[in-house]
Amino acid sequence: MHDPIATGRRGAMRAVVVSALVAAVAALAALALAGLESAGAVAAGAVAMLVGNLAAVMVALRGGIMPARAAFARLVLGTAGKWLLVVAVVAVALAVLKLPALPMLVGLLAAEVVYLLALGLWNGRLQD
């Protein structure tokens, strides 16, 4: 039997893993080019986005087949939770850890762009 929810969940989890790998490469590149503090900021930004994406996947794609209103509510809740987690992690990294903002933004963007590319959203299809 074909389960589109499980297929979507597997694709989204694969996208999170690909995003984590690229984020690690970005942090290593920052370490080589700009030093430990910038590498930590890139890693913190990437981790913020990865945790947010993982939370969104777990909330939006659990529970199996359900009515459209419930599925949409899970999607909205997952997206809102994602951005709340991202903002919370970034706020802690900026205020408490005093990490530089620009490298953190690079980590955030790298993780999100690769996540979207791995999902296949920019070419109009979801990958199996």
C-alpha positions as CSV (number, residue, x, y, z in Angstrom):
1,M,0.0,0.0,0.0
2,H,1.3,3.5,-0.8
3,D,1.5,5.8,2.1
4,P,2.1,9.4,0.9
5,I,2.7,10.7,4.5
6,A,5.5,8.2,5.1
7,T,7.0,9.1,1.8
8,G,6.9,12.8,2.6
9,R,8.3,12.1,6.0
10,R,11.2,10.1,4.6
11,G,12.0,12.8,2.0
12,A,11.9,15.6,4.6
13,M,14.2,13.6,7.0
14,R,16.6,13.0,4.1
15,A,16.5,16.8,3.4
16,V,17.4,17.5,7.1
17,V,20.4,15.1,6.9
18,V,21.6,16.6,3.6
19,S,21.2,20.1,5.2
20,A,23.2,19.0,8.3
21,L,26.1,17.7,6.1
22,V,26.3,21.0,4.1
23,A,26.1,23.0,7.4
24,A,29.1,21.0,8.7
25,V,31.0,21.8,5.5
26,A,30.1,25.5,5.9
27,A,31.3,25.5,9.5
28,L,34.6,23.8,8.5
29,A,35.0,26.4,5.7
30,A,34.4,29.2,8.2
31,L,36.9,27.6,10.6
32,A,39.6,27.6,7.8
33,L,38.8,31.1,6.5
34,A,37.7,33.1,9.5
35,G,38.6,31.3,12.7
36,L,36.9,29.5,15.6
37,E,34.4,32.2,16.6
38,S,33.0,32.5,13.1
39,A,32.8,28.8,12.7
40,G,30.9,28.5,15.9
41,A,28.5,31.2,14.7
42,V,28.0,29.4,11.4
43,A,27.4,26.1,13.2
44,A,24.9,27.8,15.7
45,G,22.9,29.3,12.8
46,A,22.8,26.0,11.0
47,V,21.9,24.1,14.1
48,A,19.1,26.6,14.8
49,M,17.6,26.0,11.3
50,L,18.1,22.2,11.5
51,V,16.3,21.9,14.8
52,G,13.5,24.1,13.5
53,N,13.2,22.0,10.3
54,L,13.3,18.8,12.3
55,A,10.6,20.0,14.6
56,A,8.4,21.2,11.7
57,V,8.7,17.7,10.1
58,M,7.9,15.9,13.3
59,V,4.8,18.0,13.9
60,A,3.5,18.4,10.4
61,L,4.0,14.9,9.2
62,R,3.0,12.7,12.1
63,G,-0.4,11.2,12.7
64,G,-1.0,9.6,9.2
65,I,-3.9,10.4,7.0
66,M,-6.3,13.0,8.4
67,P,-8.9,15.5,7.3
68,A,-7.6,18.6,5.4
69,R,-8.3,21.0,8.3
70,A,-6.3,18.9,10.8
71,A,-3.4,18.5,8.2
72,F,-3.3,22.2,7.6
73,A,-3.4,22.9,11.3
74,R,-0.4,20.6,11.8
75,L,1.4,22.3,8.9
76,V,0.8,25.8,10.4
77,L,1.8,24.6,13.9
78,G,4.9,23.0,12.6
79,T,6.0,26.1,10.7
80,A,5.3,28.4,13.6
81,G,7.2,26.1,15.9
82,K,10.1,26.0,13.5
83,W,10.5,29.7,13.4
84,L,10.0,30.0,17.2
85,L,12.8,27.5,17.8
86,V,15.0,29.3,15.2
87,V,14.5,32.7,16.9
88,A,15.1,31.2,20.3
89,V,18.4,29.5,19.4
90,V,19.6,32.6,17.5
91,A,18.7,34.8,20.5
92,V,20.6,32.6,22.9
93,A,23.6,32.5,20.5
94,L,23.6,36.3,20.1
95,A,22.8,37.4,23.6
96,V,24.4,34.7,25.8
97,L,27.2,33.3,23.7
98,K,28.0,36.6,22.0
99,L,28.5,35.0,18.6
100,P,28.9,37.3,15.5
101,A,25.7,37.8,13.6
102,L,26.8,37.7,10.0
103,P,28.4,34.2,10.1
104,M,25.3,33.0,12.0
105,L,23.1,34.3,9.2
106,V,25.3,32.5,6.7
107,G,24.7,29.2,8.6
108,L,21.0,29.9,8.8
109,L,20.8,30.5,5.1
110,A,23.0,27.6,4.1
111,A,20.9,25.2,6.1
112,E,17.6,26.5,4.8
113,V,18.6,26.8,1.1
114,V,20.0,23.3,1.1
115,Y,17.0,21.9,2.9
116,L,14.6,23.4,0.3
117,L,16.8,22.2,-2.6
118,A,16.9,18.7,-1.1
119,L,13.1,18.7,-0.7
120,G,12.9,19.6,-4.4
121,L,10.6,22.6,-3.7
122,W,12.5,24.9,-6.1
123,N,12.0,22.7,-9.1
124,G,8.3,22.2,-8.3
125,R,8.3,18.6,-7.1
126,L,8.8,16.6,-4.0
127,Q,11.3,13.8,-4.3
128,D,10.6,10.3,-3.2
